[in-house]
Amino acid sequence: CAYRLCIMRKLPSLLPRTLTSGSSSSPALPDMSEVRSRLRDIVGASTNWRDHVQAMQERKALHTLLAKRQEDLPPRRMKDSYLEVILPLGSQPEIREKYLNVHNSVRFGRILEDLDSLGVLICYTHTKQEMQPRSPLSIVTALVDKINLCKKIIYPDCDIKFTGNVSWVGKTSMEVKMHMLQLHNGEYSPVLDATFVMVARDPENKRPAFVNPLLPESPEEEEIFKQGELNKLKRIDFSTASLLKMAPTAEERNIIHDIFLNTLDTRQGRKGTVSFRSRKLPPNSVWMEDAKLKGLQICHPQERNIFNRIFGGFLMRKAFELGWATACSYGSSRPFIVSVDDIMFQRPVEVGSLLLLSGQVCYTEKNYIQVRVHSEVYDADTREHQTTNIFHFTFMSEADVPRVVPKTYG
């Protein structure tokens, strides 16, 4: 089918917990502004730039609250971290403008920002120490494993609900599964599933820190936990199989060589020889090097997260928007996001950085376009470039698109 199916894993043992649980018999769900406010309270961050810097200095004293071993921390259940959050686009029209795009649907980049904030709060809920209002942990996004969408359009005038919980835990990392649903005809229907991996670090965000173990309570939860373990092993296998570490397989070499032969200009040159440089573009194709867009962001304090670095959700939004523009330019029509994979956060981005984004169409098939966005920071003093993130977005265009063809081995 045109879209990957959303798999809604509903846990029967997970009872809705909200930030306002216990305040009444049927509390209103928190919204995204409450999520971000709660995150600032947990960390002790300020909305004021100058106070914020001071608050980060004060976090150093929280080192004494860190566990020396994971065994010293009480186990938690999946339902302990379960949260539901509302995005009231229908019931509060005044917030729509921030989420609206020119096509009168919801900006997906804004949804990425919200998922990132919610994922962090879910992890803080899992690791909460009852007697401590402030957490000694710095919880940051390590990677987005996958986001699958099952709706072509996200409507700007219908309420959205996010749900999620911790689904797997290692020593210092946590996998979070989140779902997004939208209200239609009085019922919430699935829009997307997302899997994020978060890591816990010390109060100064310098070294790994232990997190509470996770205790599955049912066969279904056991299965979800096992899947989290498999996801971790797949990530390890994928990183070790990188072309920067390992040669292509025999199958990959044949694919590469077939592409090369298909672009080889076999017409003889003046000396009667065919050169490796004698290349021709196949019909209805585009050279990969001609399917690029670039962007630049100056990272202002407004975009900082609770740890005084640039907010990961902001980076995802900017990368997505460049990826969308790259797909739009390539396919000459409006692209729709289908899947997000392999967002790796390799290093934090400091406030004041120059952020360089490069969008590249890397694969096409029928009306599908896959775009890779490479993000790097440029240090004007040292003139050095350092990779911060790599993003992969799969879009579906309204019509079939030309085939993208690599010209170089890289």
C-alpha positions as CSV (number, residue, x, y, z in Angstrom):
1,C,0.0,0.0,0.0
2,A,1.1,3.6,-0.3
3,Y,1.8,4.0,3.4
4,R,3.4,1.8,6.0
5,L,0.8,0.5,8.4
6,C,0.8,2.1,11.8
7,I,0.9,-0.6,14.5
8,M,-0.8,0.6,17.6
9,R,0.6,-1.4,20.5
10,K,-2.0,-0.8,23.2
11,L,-0.8,-2.1,26.5
12,P,-3.8,-3.2,28.5
13,S,-1.9,-2.7,31.8
14,L,-1.0,0.9,31.0
15,L,-3.4,3.3,32.6
16,P,-3.4,6.9,31.4
17,R,-1.2,9.1,33.5
18,T,-1.1,12.8,33.1
19,L,1.0,15.5,34.6
20,T,-2.0,16.6,36.6
21,S,-3.0,13.1,37.8
22,G,-4.5,13.0,41.2
23,S,-5.9,16.6,41.0
24,S,-9.4,15.4,40.1
25,S,-11.4,12.4,39.1
26,S,-11.1,13.3,35.4
27,P,-8.2,15.7,34.9
28,A,-7.6,17.6,31.7
29,L,-4.7,16.4,29.7
30,P,-1.6,18.6,29.7
31,D,-0.6,20.4,26.5
32,M,2.9,20.8,25.0
33,S,3.5,24.1,26.8
34,E,3.0,22.3,30.1
35,V,5.4,19.6,29.0
36,R,8.1,22.1,28.4
37,S,7.4,24.0,31.6
38,R,7.6,20.7,33.5
39,L,10.9,19.9,31.9
40,R,12.3,23.2,33.0
41,D,11.1,22.6,36.6
42,I,12.7,19.1,36.6
43,V,16.1,20.4,35.5
44,G,15.9,23.8,37.2
45,A,16.3,25.7,34.0
46,S,15.1,29.3,33.5
47,T,13.3,31.0,30.7
48,N,15.7,33.9,31.1
49,W,19.1,33.6,29.3
50,R,21.3,35.0,32.0
51,D,19.5,33.1,34.8
52,H,19.6,30.0,32.8
53,V,23.4,30.0,32.6
54,Q,23.5,30.4,36.4
55,A,21.0,27.5,36.9
56,M,23.2,25.2,34.9
57,Q,26.1,26.1,37.1
58,E,24.0,25.2,40.2
59,R,23.3,21.7,38.7
60,K,26.8,20.6,39.5
61,A,25.8,20.1,43.1
62,L,23.3,17.4,42.1
63,H,26.2,14.9,41.4
64,T,25.8,13.5,44.9
65,L,22.3,12.2,43.9
66,L,23.6,10.0,41.1
67,A,23.4,6.2,41.6
68,K,26.8,4.4,41.8
69,R,25.2,1.2,40.3
70,Q,22.0,0.5,38.4
71,E,21.1,-2.1,41.1
72,D,20.8,0.7,43.6
73,L,17.8,2.2,41.7
74,P,14.2,0.8,42.1
75,P,12.8,-1.0,39.0
76,R,10.0,0.7,37.2
77,R,7.0,-0.6,35.2
78,M,6.0,0.5,31.7
79,K,2.9,2.1,33.0
80,D,4.9,4.2,35.5
81,S,6.2,6.3,32.6
82,Y,3.0,6.4,30.5
83,L,1.9,9.9,29.6
84,E,-0.9,11.4,27.5
85,V,-0.6,15.0,26.1
86,I,-3.0,17.0,24.1
87,L,-2.3,19.4,21.2
88,P,-5.6,21.3,21.1
89,L,-5.6,22.5,17.5
90,G,-9.3,22.2,17.3
91,S,-10.4,23.4,20.7
92,Q,-7.8,26.2,20.9
93,P,-7.6,27.9,17.5
94,E,-5.2,30.5,18.7
95,I,-2.3,28.0,18.6
96,R,-2.9,26.8,15.0
97,E,-0.8,29.5,13.4
98,K,2.4,28.0,14.7
99,Y,1.5,24.6,13.3
100,L,0.0,25.7,10.0
101,N,1.7,25.3,6.6
102,V,0.8,26.9,3.3
103,H,-1.1,23.7,2.2
104,N,-3.5,24.1,5.1
105,S,-2.2,21.1,7.0
106,V,0.1,20.7,10.0
107,R,3.8,21.4,9.8
108,F,5.5,18.0,10.4
109,G,8.6,19.8,11.6
110,R,6.6,21.1,14.6
111,I,5.4,17.6,15.4
112,L,9.1,16.4,15.5
113,E,9.8,19.1,18.0
114,D,6.8,18.0,20.2
115,L,7.8,14.3,20.0
116,D,11.3,15.2,21.1
117,S,10.1,17.2,24.2
118,L,7.6,14.5,25.1
119,G,10.2,11.7,24.8
120,V,12.5,13.5,27.3
121,L,9.7,14.0,29.8
122,I,8.7,10.4,29.6
123,C,12.2,9.4,30.5
124,Y,12.3,11.8,33.4
125,T,9.0,10.3,34.6
126,H,10.6,6.8,34.4
127,T,13.7,8.0,36.5
128,K,11.8,10.3,38.9
129,Q,13.1,10.2,42.5
130,E,10.1,10.7,44.8
131,M,11.9,13.0,47.3
132,Q,13.8,15.1,44.8
133,P,12.0,17.8,42.9
134,R,15.0,18.3,40.6
135,S,16.6,15.4,38.6
136,P,20.4,14.9,38.7
137,L,20.1,13.4,35.2
138,S,20.7,15.2,31.9
139,I,18.5,13.2,29.5
140,V,19.2,13.9,25.8
141,T,18.1,12.4,22.5
142,A,20.6,9.9,21.1
143,L,18.7,8.9,18.0
144,V,15.3,8.6,16.3
145,D,15.1,5.0,15.4
146,K,12.0,5.3,13.2
147,I,8.8,7.3,12.7
148,N,6.2,5.7,10.5
149,L,3.1,7.6,9.3
150,C,-0.2,6.2,8.2
151,K,-2.0,9.4,7.4
152,K,-1.2,11.6,4.3
153,I,-2.6,14.8,5.8
154,I,-2.5,16.0,9.4
155,Y,-5.5,18.4,9.8
156,P,-4.8,21.8,11.4
157,D,-8.3,22.1,13.0
158,C,-8.6,18.8,14.9
159,D,-7.2,18.0,18.3
160,I,-4.1,15.8,18.4
161,K,-3.2,13.4,21.3
162,F,0.3,12.1,22.0
163,T,0.8,9.0,24.1
164,G,4.0,7.2,25.1
165,N,6.0,5.3,27.6
166,V,9.5,3.8,28.1
167,S,9.6,0.4,26.3
168,W,13.2,-0.7,26.9
169,V,16.0,0.2,29.2
170,G,19.7,-0.5,29.1
171,K,22.3,0.6,31.7
172,T,22.3,4.3,30.7
173,S,19.8,4.4,27.8
174,M,16.1,4.2,27.3
175,E,13.9,3.5,24.3
176,V,10.6,5.4,24.2
177,K,7.7,4.5,22.0
178,M,5.2,7.2,21.2
179,H,2.0,7.4,19.2
180,M,0.2,10.3,17.7
181,L,-3.6,10.3,17.2
182,Q,-6.0,12.9,15.8
183,L,-9.6,13.5,16.7
184,H,-12.2,12.7,13.9
185,N,-15.9,12.3,14.4
186,G,-15.5,12.0,18.1
187,E,-12.8,9.3,18.0
188,Y,-9.0,9.4,18.0
189,S,-7.4,7.6,15.0
190,P,-3.7,6.7,14.5
191,V,-1.5,9.1,12.6
192,L,2.1,7.9,13.4
193,D,4.3,5.7,15.6
194,A,7.7,6.9,16.8
195,T,10.6,5.2,18.5
196,F,13.3,7.4,20.1
197,V,16.4,6.4,22.1
198,M,17.4,8.7,24.9
199,V,20.6,8.6,27.0
200,A,21.1,9.7,30.6
201,R,24.2,11.7,31.6
202,D,25.4,13.4,34.7
203,P,24.2,16.9,35.8
204,E,26.9,18.6,33.6
205,N,26.0,16.4,30.6
206,K,29.6,15.0,30.5
207,R,29.5,11.3,31.5
208,P,26.9,8.5,31.3
209,A,24.6,8.0,34.3
210,F,22.6,4.9,35.4
211,V,18.8,4.8,35.0
212,N,16.1,2.7,36.7
213,P,15.7,-0.8,35.3
214,L,12.5,-1.7,33.5
215,L,10.3,-4.5,34.7
216,P,7.8,-6.0,32.1
217,E,4.6,-7.2,33.8
218,S,2.9,-9.2,31.0
219,P,3.7,-11.4,28.0
220,E,2.9,-8.5,25.8
221,E,5.2,-6.2,27.7
222,E,7.9,-8.9,27.6
223,E,7.6,-8.9,23.8
224,I,7.9,-5.2,23.6
225,F,11.0,-5.3,25.8
226,K,12.6,-8.0,23.6
227,Q,11.9,-5.9,20.5
228,G,13.8,-3.0,22.2
229,E,16.7,-5.4,22.8
230,L,16.6,-6.5,19.1
231,N,16.5,-2.8,18.0
232,K,19.7,-2.2,20.0
233,L,21.5,-5.2,18.4
234,K,20.4,-4.0,14.9
235,R,21.9,-0.6,15.6
236,I,25.2,-2.1,16.7
237,D,25.2,-4.3,13.5
238,F,24.4,-1.4,11.3
239,S,27.2,0.8,12.8
240,T,29.8,-2.0,12.4
241,A,28.7,-2.6,8.8
242,S,29.3,1.1,7.8
243,L,31.2,1.6,4.5
244,L,33.7,3.6,6.5
245,K,34.6,0.5,8.4
246,M,33.7,-2.5,6.1
247,A,34.0,-3.2,2.4
248,P,30.7,-3.6,0.4
249,T,29.3,-7.1,0.2
250,A,29.4,-9.0,-3.1
251,E,25.8,-8.1,-3.8
252,E,26.5,-4.4,-3.1
253,R,29.5,-4.5,-5.4
254,N,27.4,-5.9,-8.2
255,I,24.7,-3.2,-7.7
256,I,27.4,-0.5,-7.8
257,H,29.0,-1.9,-10.9
258,D,25.7,-2.3,-12.7
259,I,24.9,1.3,-12.0
260,F,28.3,2.3,-13.3
261,L,28.0,0.2,-16.5
262,N,24.5,1.7,-17.1
263,T,26.0,5.2,-17.1
264,L,29.1,4.3,-19.2
265,D,29.3,6.0,-22.6
266,T,30.5,3.2,-24.8
267,R,30.9,5.4,-27.9
268,Q,34.6,5.4,-28.7
269,G,36.7,8.5,-28.2
270,R,39.2,9.9,-30.6
271,K,41.8,7.4,-29.5
272,G,39.4,4.4,-29.8
273,T,39.2,3.9,-26.0
274,V,36.4,4.1,-23.4
275,S,37.4,6.0,-20.3
276,F,36.1,5.7,-16.7
277,R,35.2,9.4,-17.2
278,S,33.1,8.6,-20.3
279,R,29.7,8.8,-18.6
280,K,26.2,9.5,-19.8
281,L,23.0,10.1,-18.0
282,P,20.3,7.4,-18.7
283,P,16.9,8.5,-19.9
284,N,14.6,10.1,-17.3
285,S,17.4,10.3,-14.8
286,V,19.1,13.0,-12.7
287,W,22.7,12.9,-11.5
288,M,22.8,12.7,-7.7
289,E,25.2,15.7,-7.6
290,D,22.5,17.8,-9.2
291,A,19.8,16.9,-6.6
292,K,21.1,18.9,-3.7
293,L,19.9,21.9,-1.6
294,K,21.8,23.7,1.2
295,G,20.8,25.8,4.1
296,L,22.4,27.8,6.9
297,Q,21.1,28.5,10.4
298,I,22.5,30.8,13.0
299,C,21.8,29.2,16.4
300,H,20.3,31.9,18.6
301,P,19.7,31.5,22.4
302,Q,15.9,31.3,21.6
303,E,16.4,27.8,20.3
304,R,18.3,26.4,23.3
305,N,17.1,23.4,25.3
306,I,16.9,23.0,29.0
307,F,20.7,22.2,29.0
308,N,21.8,25.3,27.3
309,R,22.4,23.6,24.0
310,I,20.4,23.9,20.8
311,F,17.1,22.0,21.1
312,G,17.2,18.7,19.2
313,G,13.6,19.2,18.1
314,F,14.7,22.5,16.4
315,L,17.5,20.6,14.5
316,M,15.0,18.0,13.4
317,R,12.5,20.6,12.2
318,K,15.1,22.5,10.2
319,A,16.5,19.3,8.7
320,F,13.0,18.1,7.8
321,E,12.1,21.4,6.2
322,L,15.2,21.3,4.0
323,G,14.6,17.6,3.2
324,W,11.0,18.5,2.2
325,A,12.2,21.4,0.0
326,T,14.8,19.1,-1.6
327,A,12.1,16.5,-2.4
328,C,9.7,19.2,-3.6
329,S,12.4,20.7,-5.9
330,Y,13.3,17.2,-7.3
331,G,9.8,15.9,-7.9
332,S,8.4,19.3,-9.0
333,S,5.3,18.6,-6.9
334,R,4.2,18.5,-3.3
335,P,5.9,15.7,-1.4
336,F,4.2,13.9,1.6
337,I,6.3,12.5,4.4
338,V,6.0,8.7,4.8
339,S,8.8,7.7,7.1
340,V,11.7,9.1,9.2
341,D,14.7,6.9,9.9
342,D,18.2,7.0,11.3
343,I,18.4,10.4,12.9
344,M,21.7,10.1,14.7
345,F,22.7,12.8,17.2
346,Q,26.5,12.6,17.1
347,R,27.4,15.7,19.1
348,P,25.5,18.7,20.7
349,V,25.2,22.0,19.0
350,E,26.2,25.0,21.0
351,V,24.3,28.3,21.1
352,G,26.0,30.7,18.7
353,S,27.0,28.0,16.2
354,L,26.8,28.3,12.5
355,L,24.7,25.3,11.4
356,L,25.2,24.1,7.8
357,L,22.5,21.7,6.4
358,S,22.9,19.8,3.1
359,G,19.9,18.0,1.6
360,Q,20.6,15.2,-0.9
361,V,18.3,13.0,-2.9
362,C,19.9,9.6,-2.4
363,Y,17.4,7.1,-3.7
364,T,14.2,7.2,-5.8
365,E,11.7,4.5,-6.8
366,K,8.4,5.2,-8.7
367,N,7.0,8.2,-6.8
368,Y,9.1,7.7,-3.7
369,I,12.0,10.0,-2.8
370,Q,14.5,9.4,-0.1
371,V,16.4,12.4,1.1
372,R,19.5,12.4,3.3
373,V,20.2,15.6,5.3
374,H,23.7,16.1,6.7
375,S,24.1,18.6,9.5
376,E,27.4,20.1,10.6
377,V,28.6,23.0,12.7
378,Y,31.2,25.4,11.4
379,D,33.6,27.0,13.9
380,A,34.6,30.4,12.5
381,D,37.6,30.6,14.7
382,T,39.2,27.3,13.8
383,R,37.5,27.0,10.4
384,E,36.7,23.4,11.2
385,H,33.5,21.5,10.3
386,Q,32.1,18.8,12.6
387,T,29.1,16.6,11.8
388,T,26.3,16.8,14.3
389,N,23.5,14.8,12.8
390,I,22.5,12.7,9.8
391,F,18.8,12.5,8.9
392,H,16.9,10.2,6.5
393,F,13.4,11.1,5.2
394,T,11.2,9.2,2.8
395,F,8.7,11.2,0.9
396,M,5.9,10.3,-1.5
397,S,5.5,12.6,-4.5
398,E,2.2,13.2,-6.3
399,A,3.6,11.7,-9.5
400,D,6.4,9.4,-10.5
401,V,9.8,11.0,-10.3
402,P,13.1,10.7,-12.4
403,R,15.6,8.1,-11.2
404,V,18.5,9.6,-9.3
405,V,21.8,8.2,-10.4
406,P,25.2,8.4,-8.6
407,K,28.1,9.6,-10.6
408,T,31.0,8.8,-8.2
409,Y,31.7,5.8,-6.0
410,G,31.1,7.8,-2.9
